[in-house]
């Protein structure tokens, strides 16, 4: 086959998905950044001309606590998810193929179950009249009027619950490729279980660890449904503000400015990881 | 040498943690008590109420229409994309691969927000069409990843063998490549279907006043406490269908 035909064949195969994503992914993302510099009109649309006003509004110090809370919630969620997912991935990679399939299916089912339903399930589990509250009151762990819902702890709990599969799946994929005889070697050389886990297994699944951390952190940054459903008034995240600006205030430029900020917050850590991984690969090659 | 039991214990705790809320929800769907604090006897009542809730079935129909058409489109686009990514190495594929991976890590709210900005600025009215476009966009990357994983195991010498034996290019694709690739494509399609049925955040941004998908309906039902036990019944049915779809997808992906 001539290279010309090869080239046109490549374009023909690539163009449909490339064009689709250019029109419905790249252009919209650019539009969000552009819209941040446009004035709002009264009907919830975008006015004519250009303005810096929105950017100034968004730099208001009132946003700092929300920003801080968003990062803090996401950070804690990431750490807890990794702490639970690492030993779990380790275990999943060690059991036989049949048990492995069962465990994988057990992780995937809650993951694929409707997101709202999983939040709703926690809502009814933690409800003041719900089973958990009754049990804890009966055991005298909490007082009659204690609220399990609508606080920062609940938001964190449900965040961890929904993000956990995002940590388990990439870590399991990495653990599956890990050479477990290295652990036996470490044992033979006198390392204890904790030492061989932290010094041999964890570095061995480094790549999976990084992608799990990025996945969980980035997905948590954009959450707004969880704080809205199980959180209190003081548990808003950046996503809550974006949704509020779009649907309650009908101020698209303001929402866009916040979204543009979030987009940068998402892209920067990913860029760092991409550079780090490319650099790491070169290092390994040399 | 015995190894530590701690990882096994943590695995057990995590599985219990993942399923506890779902089990409570399913149990409550048969509980005569409204809040499920205590067991007040078995009932089909909530399922009967769900059966009579016409607006739920209406939104289920809309959801299914979108899910089927969006996953079909994503299957075609994603399979072509995966084939191109697997077959060619060039700057074009570097760009292509970046564009395919980015939506996987883009938070839902940003994708919803940016598609809304596109539709508002171009004056496209939000509704069935805009939801469909959004769903194809986020399903595309997932289908591509599944099919790409499948292609990596595919033995391309089979195509060469077929060509040597006199098959035309079209015949080789139709008789060898597609049948062997089909389980992967179907598994990708099933994943897209599940994701489409599940999506709330992006759909919320790009839906019009007249088009309410099932997750949007569930969200509005959650706001009125009258229908809470009915959501339990609906959720139980949805979890059961997820289980069946996931099991089916597993079988498809495992078959060589």
Interface residues (C-beta under 8 A of the other chain):
Chain A: X10 X11 X13 X14 X16 X17 X18 X20 X21 X22 X24 X25 X26 X27 X28 X29 X31 X32 X35 X45 X46 X84 X85 X87 X88 X90 X91 X92 X94 X101 X103 X104 X105 X106 X107 X108 X109 X110 X112 X113 X114 X115 X116 X117 X118 X120 X121 X122 X123 X124 X125 X127 X129 X130 X131 X133 X134 X161 X164 X165 X168 X184 X187 X193 X194 X197 X214 X215 X218 X219 X221 X222 X223 X224 X225 X229 X239 X242 X243 X246 X252 X255 X256 X259 X262 X263 X266 X270
Chain B: X1 X3 X4 X6 X7 X8 X10 X11 X14 X15 X17 X18 X19 X20 X21 X22 X24 X25 X28 X35 X36 X37 X38 X76 X77 X78 X80 X81 X83 X84 X87 X88 X90 X92 X93 X95 X96 X99 X100 X102 X103 X105 X106 X107 X108 X109 X110 X111 X113 X114 X115 X116 X117 X118 X120 X121 X133 X134 X136 X137 X140 X144 X194 X197 X198 X200 X201 X205 X215 X218 X219 X222 X228 X231 X232 X235 X238 X239 X242 X243 X245 X246 X247 X250 X254
